[in-house]
Amino acid sequence: MNSRSPTPGSQTSLREANRARIVESLKHHGHLTQVELAGATGLSPATVSNIVKELSASGVLHTESASRSGRRAIEVTLARQLGLVAGLHFSSRHLRIAISDIGRTVVAENHVPLALEHRHDSELNRAALLLTDMVESVNASMADILAVGVALPAPIDARTGMVSTPGLLRGWEGVSVAEVLGTRIQRPVFVDSEANLGGLAEFRAGAAKGAGGAAYIRVGHSISAGMIVNGSIFRGVTGKAGQIGHVTIDENGAICRCGSRGCLDTLAGGPALLELFRDDPGMQRLRDLLVRAEGGDASARRVIADAGRHIGIAAASLCNLFDPERLVIGGELAQAGEILLAPLRHALERSALQGLGGFPEVVQGELGDRAELLGCLAFAIDHVGVDADFRAISASNFATG
């Protein structure tokens, strides 16, 4: 039997569109009160209340009493039985994996170390096995995974799904990660850069929340930025937007892995900072540098401060080009706090154009080393269509009816 679609402009199609707006808002925000849903969707409180009751009764939404500013409220989330999503963050040294429901509640999480020069074939095989084990640990199957979001430490060309710049992630170039991993796990996979997805998470639920426009600068083994413009990730034509780690700071500086000289990465990236302590056996990781700085070591503090100054110079160019309201500093080196941020702000204010409201606010990320992983989950949820949501819940009701 052919299903009949509602006539455009009819009451039925309008109500379906309103349902979709509510589901999409909850996918983006995770949980909202009914009052907040009305504000987010532009629907009247009465319309929101009626649709929430209807979708709660059918198992699409879950509601519970909450308190906001001393007042009782009804908090709304998507029901877990709509399905699960997974996130995989491949950083330079770690693989982090998480599984969450559509309401963004994490139900399983794991991380394992990676070799510095890891390759796509062995690591995607390992990721597929780990993900399968994790899914089974929450009494689910891979069929329950509706989408998988993956973050890589390199710019991704959305047109090809491949690393867009040679030299930035050897062992992964020329590979469609979404296709390769998707074939292994038989689920839809979506890939982006770690900076873009870290920025997405901080914008949705972290330090960039509420900003009109924001840039997330990830400082760790390498340096990159994710830019949120009008609520969406700005990637550029080939995905290279935000690669401030390859802004030239010193034309006569060291050769960078990208082939240029004096890039920000060669002055403030993790390997460059640790190289300054190459004769110190106790300085092998960025974490060692952070511990020394926290303990008051003058050399460690100076190295981090100098890195902040270099990053601030590059960030000033980013601000002049994209005019963000807020800069969120994340990644491992952000744990240095004001040791890094204070000189970064100073350098930025010396070089960036000042607006009527002053300079962009510079803040530390709120989500820590989980920002990119949470961004992977949000990215996956964004790719779960509303139709899939309703099909999943209908199938669940049918199976248990």
KEVO-26296 format. One line per 2 residues: for each residue y, x, z of C-alpha. Coordinates in Angstrom, 1 decimal. Last residue first. Example, Ala and Ser with C-alpha at 12.3 -4.5 7.8 and 13.67 -1.06 7.14 Angstrom:
2
-1.1:13.7:7.1  -4.5:12.3:7.8
***
This chain:
401
-4.1:3.0:21.1  -4.5:6.6:21.9
-4.9:8.0:18.4  -2.5:5.4:16.9
0.2:6.3:19.5  -0.2:10.0:18.7
0.0:9.4:15.0  3.1:7.4:15.4
4.6:10.1:17.6  3.9:12.7:15.0
5.1:10.6:12.1  8.3:9.9:14.0
9.1:13.6:14.6  8.1:14.5:11.1
10.6:12.0:9.7  13.3:13.6:11.9
12.6:16.9:10.3  11.4:19.9:12.3
13.4:22.8:10.9  16.0:22.7:13.6
13.2:22.9:16.1  12.1:26.2:14.6
15.6:27.6:14.8  15.9:26.5:18.4
12.6:28.2:19.3  13.7:31.4:17.5
17.1:31.2:19.3  15.2:31.1:22.6
13.5:34.3:21.6  16.7:35.9:20.5
18.4:35.1:23.8  15.5:36.1:26.0
16.8:39.6:26.7  19.7:38.1:28.6
20.6:34.4:28.2  24.1:34.5:29.6
25.7:37.0:27.2  28.6:39.1:28.5
32.1:38.0:27.6  34.9:39.0:25.3
37.5:36.3:24.7  39.3:36.6:21.4
42.8:38.0:21.6  45.9:36.1:22.5
46.5:32.3:22.0  49.2:32.9:19.4
46.9:35.3:17.6  46.7:39.1:18.1
45.4:41.1:15.2  42.7:43.5:16.3
43.1:47.2:16.7  44.4:48.0:20.2
43.0:44.7:21.6  39.5:45.6:20.3
39.6:49.1:21.9  40.6:47.7:25.3
38.0:45.0:25.1  35.2:47.4:24.3
36.5:49.8:27.0  36.1:46.9:29.6
32.8:45.6:28.2  30.6:48.6:28.5
31.1:49.6:32.1  32.0:46.0:32.6
28.4:44.8:32.2  25.8:47.6:31.7
23.3:44.8:31.0  25.0:44.5:27.6
23.0:47.7:26.6  19.8:45.6:26.3
21.2:43.1:23.8  24.1:40.7:24.2
27.9:40.8:24.0  29.5:37.4:23.3
32.7:37.5:21.4  34.8:34.3:21.6
37.3:32.4:19.5  36.2:34.0:16.3
38.7:35.0:13.6  36.3:36.0:10.8
38.0:38.9:9.1  40.3:40.2:11.8
37.7:39.5:14.4  35.1:41.6:12.5
37.5:44.4:12.1  38.3:44.3:15.8
34.5:44.3:16.6  34.2:47.7:14.8
36.8:49.3:17.0  35.4:47.5:20.1
31.9:48.9:19.3  33.3:52.5:19.3
35.0:51.9:22.7  31.9:50.3:24.2
29.9:53.3:23.1  32.4:55.6:24.8
32.0:53.5:28.0  28.2:53.8:27.8
28.4:57.6:27.4  30.9:57.9:30.2
28.8:55.8:32.6  25.8:58.0:31.9
27.7:61.2:32.4  29.3:60.0:35.6
26.0:58.9:37.3  27.1:56.0:39.6
23.6:54.5:40.3  24.3:51.7:37.8
25.0:54.3:35.2  21.7:56.1:35.9
19.8:52.8:35.8  21.4:51.9:32.5
20.5:55.2:30.9  16.9:54.9:32.0
16.8:51.4:30.6  18.0:52.7:27.3
14.8:54.7:27.2  13.7:58.4:27.4
16.2:59.9:29.9  14.2:61.5:32.6
13.1:64.4:30.5  16.8:65.5:30.1
17.2:67.9:27.2  17.7:65.1:24.7
20.5:63.6:26.8  23.0:63.0:24.0
20.1:61.9:21.9  19.7:58.9:24.2
23.1:57.6:23.0  22.3:58.0:19.3
18.9:56.5:19.7  20.3:53.4:21.4
23.1:52.6:18.9  26.7:53.7:19.7
27.6:56.6:17.5  25.1:56.6:14.7
24.8:52.8:14.8  28.6:52.5:14.3
28.1:54.2:10.9  29.3:57.8:10.5
27.8:58.5:7.1  26.0:56.1:4.8
22.3:56.2:3.8  21.2:53.1:5.7
19.4:55.3:8.2  22.8:56.8:9.1
23.9:60.3:8.2  26.1:61.8:11.0
29.8:61.7:10.9  32.4:62.8:8.3
33.6:59.3:7.5  33.6:58.4:11.2
33.6:54.7:12.2  32.0:53.3:9.1
30.7:49.7:9.7  27.0:49.8:9.5
26.2:48.5:13.0  28.7:45.8:12.1
25.9:44.0:10.1  27.5:40.6:10.6
27.0:39.2:7.1  24.0:40.9:5.4
22.1:37.7:4.7  22.3:37.9:0.9
25.2:35.6:0.2  26.8:35.6:3.7
24.9:34.6:6.8  27.2:32.3:8.7
25.2:30.5:11.3  26.4:26.9:11.9
28.6:25.2:14.5  31.8:25.4:12.5
31.3:29.2:12.1  28.7:31.0:14.3
28.5:34.7:13.5  25.5:36.9:14.4
26.2:40.6:15.0  24.3:43.8:14.7
23.8:47.0:16.6  20.6:49.1:16.8
18.3:50.2:19.6  20.4:47.9:21.8
23.7:46.1:21.3  23.7:42.6:19.9
27.1:41.2:19.1  27.3:37.4:19.1
30.3:36.1:17.3  31.9:32.8:18.0
33.8:29.9:16.6  35.2:26.7:18.2
33.6:27.8:21.5  31.9:25.1:23.5
28.8:27.2:24.3  29.3:30.8:23.5
28.0:32.1:26.8  24.8:30.2:26.7
23.1:27.0:25.6  23.7:26.2:21.9
26.1:29.0:21.1  24.1:31.6:23.1
20.9:30.4:21.3  22.5:30.5:17.8
23.9:34.0:18.5  20.5:35.3:19.5
19.2:33.7:16.3  21.8:35.4:14.1
21.4:38.7:15.9  17.7:38.7:15.6
17.8:38.2:11.9  16.2:35.1:10.3
12.7:33.8:9.5  11.1:30.3:9.2
7.4:29.7:9.4  5.5:26.5:8.5
1.9:26.5:9.9  -1.4:27.8:8.4
-1.6:30.6:11.0  -2.4:33.5:8.6
-0.8:32.0:5.5  2.4:31.2:7.4
2.5:34.8:8.7  2.5:36.1:5.1
4.8:33.4:3.7  7.4:33.6:6.4
7.3:37.4:6.4  8.0:37.6:2.7
7.5:41.4:2.4  9.5:43.7:0.2
10.6:45.7:3.3  8.6:45.4:6.5
7.3:48.9:7.0  10.7:50.3:7.2
13.3:48.1:8.8  16.8:49.1:8.0
16.1:51.5:5.1  16.5:49.0:2.2
18.8:46.0:2.8  17.9:42.3:2.4
14.7:42.1:4.5  12.7:39.4:2.8
12.8:35.6:2.9  13.7:35.6:-0.8
16.7:33.2:-0.9  17.4:33.5:2.8
17.9:37.2:2.5  17.1:38.6:6.0
19.2:41.1:7.9  17.2:43.4:10.2
15.8:43.4:13.7  13.5:40.4:12.9
13.5:36.9:14.5  10.8:34.4:13.7
10.8:30.6:14.2  7.5:28.7:14.0
7.2:25.0:13.1  5.2:21.9:14.0
2.7:23.6:16.2  0.3:20.8:17.3
-2.1:21.8:14.4  -2.4:25.2:16.0
-4.3:23.5:18.9  -3.2:22.5:22.4
-4.6:22.9:25.9  -1.7:25.1:27.0
-3.9:28.2:27.0  -5.2:27.3:23.5
-1.6:27.7:22.1  -1.3:31.0:23.8
-4.5:32.3:22.3  -3.5:31.3:18.8
0.0:32.9:19.3  -1.6:36.1:20.4
-3.9:36.2:17.4  -1.1:35.4:14.9
1.1:38.0:16.5  -1.6:40.7:16.3
-2.0:40.0:12.6  1.7:40.0:12.1
2.0:43.3:13.9  -0.8:45.0:11.9
0.6:43.9:8.5  4.4:44.2:9.2
4.5:47.8:10.3  5.7:49.3:13.6
7.8:52.4:13.6  8.9:52.3:17.3
5.5:51.2:18.5  5.6:47.7:20.0
5.3:46.6:23.6  3.9:43.1:24.4
5.6:39.9:25.5  4.4:36.5:26.6
5.6:32.9:27.1  4.1:29.5:27.5
5.4:25.9:28.2  9.1:26.5:27.3
11.0:23.2:27.6  13.1:23.0:24.4
12.9:19.1:24.1  10.7:19.7:21.0
8.1:21.4:23.2  8.1:25.1:23.7
5.9:28.0:22.8  7.1:31.6:23.4
6.4:35.0:21.9  8.2:38.3:22.5
7.3:41.4:20.5  8.9:44.6:21.8
10.2:48.0:20.7  12.5:47.5:17.7
12.6:43.7:18.2  10.1:41.3:16.8
11.0:37.9:18.3  8.4:35.2:17.8
9.2:31.5:18.5  6.8:28.6:18.6
7.2:24.8:18.2  5.3:22.0:19.9
4.7:18.3:19.1  6.2:14.9:19.5
4.0:14.6:22.6  6.7:16.5:24.5
9.1:13.5:24.5  12.6:14.3:23.3
15.1:14.4:26.2  17.5:11.9:27.8
19.3:12.1:31.1  20.4:8.8:32.7
23.3:9.3:35.0  24.3:8.8:38.6
27.6:10.2:39.6  28.3:13.2:41.9
29.6:15.3:39.1  26.5:14.7:37.1
23.4:13.3:38.9  20.1:12.6:37.1
17.7:9.7:36.6  15.0:10.3:34.0
14.5:9.5:30.3  11.9:10.6:27.8
12.2:9.9:24.1  9.8:9.3:21.2
7.3:7.4:23.4  7.7:3.9:21.8
9.4:2.5:25.0  11.7:5.6:25.1
12.7:5.1:21.5  13.7:1.4:22.2
15.5:2.2:25.4  17.3:5.1:23.9
18.3:2.9:20.9  19.8:0.2:23.1
21.7:2.7:25.4  23.1:4.6:22.4
24.3:1.4:20.8  26.0:0.3:24.1
27.6:3.7:24.6  29.1:3.5:21.1
28.0:6.0:18.6  30.0:9.2:17.8
26.9:11.2:17.9  27.8:13.9:20.5
30.1:11.6:22.5  27.6:8.8:22.7
24.9:11.4:23.6  27.0:12.7:26.4
27.3:9.2:27.9  23.5:8.8:27.5
23.0:12.1:29.3  21.9:15.0:27.2
18.9:17.3:26.9  17.7:19.9:24.4
21.1:20.3:22.7  20.3:20.7:19.1
17.0:18.7:19.0  18.7:16.1:21.2
21.5:15.7:18.8  19.1:15.4:15.9
17.1:12.6:17.7  20.3:10.7:18.4
21.6:11.0:14.8  18.2:10.0:13.5
18.2:6.8:15.6  21.6:6.0:14.2
20.4:6.5:10.6  17.5:4.2:11.3
19.8:1.6:12.7  22.0:1.8:9.7
19.0:1.6:7.4  17.8:-1.6:9.1
21.3:-3.2:9.2  21.5:-2.7:5.4
23.8:-0.1:3.8  21.0:1.4:1.8
18.0:-1.0:1.6  15.2:0.1:3.9
12.4:1.9:2.2  9.2:-0.1:1.4
5.9:1.5:2.0  3.4:1.4:-0.9
0.0:0.0:0.0
***
